[in-house]
Amino acid sequence: MTPSELTIFATNYKYNEKAPIAYSYYDKACQRNISVSLVKIMDLGKGRIGGITNQFLCWGATYTYFEMTRGNLESIRAFVAIRAGRSTQYTNWGPVANPGDDLTQDQLISVAKTMTANTK
């Protein structure tokens, strides 16, 4: 998935309160707990699955696209992330330099487990 494809998805994404939570954490800047939900899962074929998370912060949302080999939680990688916000700094969509760099190994594994648990 490219940044453009993820932007199109995020633009058309409709909030779903039933989306499974991949992980949660406390954000100091927003001064609240943030729940990161898994909002899309894709079967990519050849034993690979993809997923998109929605992380809604106080300034806006970040959508991150992940891929992994089915059954291998350690293989998860973040490929692209885009941001949409309410402040001038984030009025334009654009790729994050190194998606997933701010995620801990535990958070990545939690996303992988959520993707696996919600794939049919």
C-alpha positions in Angstrom: 0.0 0.0 0.0 1.3 3.4 -0.9 0.8 6.7 1.0 -1.7 7.8 -1.7 -3.7 4.6 -1.3 -3.7 5.0 2.5 -4.7 8.6 2.1 -7.7 7.6 0.0 -8.7 5.0 2.6 -8.4 7.5 5.5 -10.4 10.1 3.6 -13.2 7.6 3.1 -12.9 5.9 6.5 -16.1 6.0 8.6 -15.6 5.7 12.4 -16.5 2.3 13.8 -16.8 2.0 17.5 -16.8 -1.8 17.1 -13.2 -1.8 15.7 -11.0 -4.0 17.8 -8.4 -2.2 20.0 -4.8 -3.2 19.1 -3.2 -1.4 22.0 -3.6 1.6 24.3 -1.2 4.0 26.0 -1.1 7.3 27.8 -0.2 10.3 25.6 1.5 13.1 27.6 0.8 15.8 25.0 -2.9 15.1 25.0 -3.0 14.2 28.7 -5.3 11.2 28.1 -5.3 7.5 27.3 -5.2 6.8 23.6 -6.7 3.6 22.1 -5.3 2.5 18.8 -7.9 0.5 16.8 -7.5 -1.9 13.9 -9.9 -0.5 11.3 -9.1 -2.7 8.3 -7.7 -6.2 7.7 -6.8 -7.5 4.3 -5.8 -11.0 3.1 -2.9 -10.3 0.8 -2.5 -13.9 -0.4 0.5 -16.2 -0.2 0.2 -16.3 3.6 0.4 -12.5 4.2 -2.1 -10.2 5.8 -2.3 -6.5 6.0 -4.0 -4.1 8.5 -4.6 -0.5 9.1 -4.7 1.1 12.5 -6.4 4.4 13.5 -4.7 6.4 16.3 -6.8 9.4 17.2 -4.9 12.0 19.1 -5.9 15.5 20.4 -4.6 17.1 17.1 -6.1 14.6 14.7 -5.5 11.0 13.5 -2.7 8.8 12.3 -3.4 5.9 10.0 -0.7 3.2 9.8 -0.5 0.3 7.3 1.1 -3.0 8.5 1.9 -6.3 6.8 2.9 -9.6 8.3 3.2 -13.3 7.5 0.2 -15.1 8.8 1.2 -17.0 12.0 4.5 -15.2 12.5 3.9 -12.3 14.9 7.5 -11.3 14.7 7.3 -10.6 11.0 5.0 -7.5 11.4 6.2 -4.3 9.8 4.8 -0.8 9.5 5.1 0.3 5.8 3.4 3.7 5.7 1.7 6.1 8.0 -0.3 9.3 7.2 -1.6 12.1 9.4 -4.7 14.2 9.3 -5.2 16.9 11.8 -7.0 20.1 12.7 -3.9 22.3 13.2 -2.1 24.1 10.4 0.9 21.8 10.9 -1.2 18.8 9.7 -3.6 20.4 7.1 -1.9 18.4 4.3 -1.6 14.7 4.2 1.8 13.2 3.9 3.9 10.2 4.7 5.7 9.9 8.0 9.4 9.5 7.6 9.8 6.1 9.4 6.4 4.6 10.2 6.4 2.4 13.2 9.6 3.9 14.7 7.7 5.2 17.7 6.1 1.8 18.4 7.5 -0.6 21.0 8.0 -4.2 20.2 5.1 -5.0 22.6 2.8 -2.6 20.6 3.8 -4.2 17.3 3.1 -7.7 18.6 -0.2 -6.5 20.0 -1.1 -5.2 16.5 0.0 -8.5 15.0 -2.1 -10.5 17.5 -5.2 -8.3 16.8 -4.7 -8.7 13.0 -4.4 -12.5 13.4 -7.4 -12.8 15.8 -9.7 -10.8 13.5 -8.7 -12.5 10.2 -11.1 -15.1 9.1 
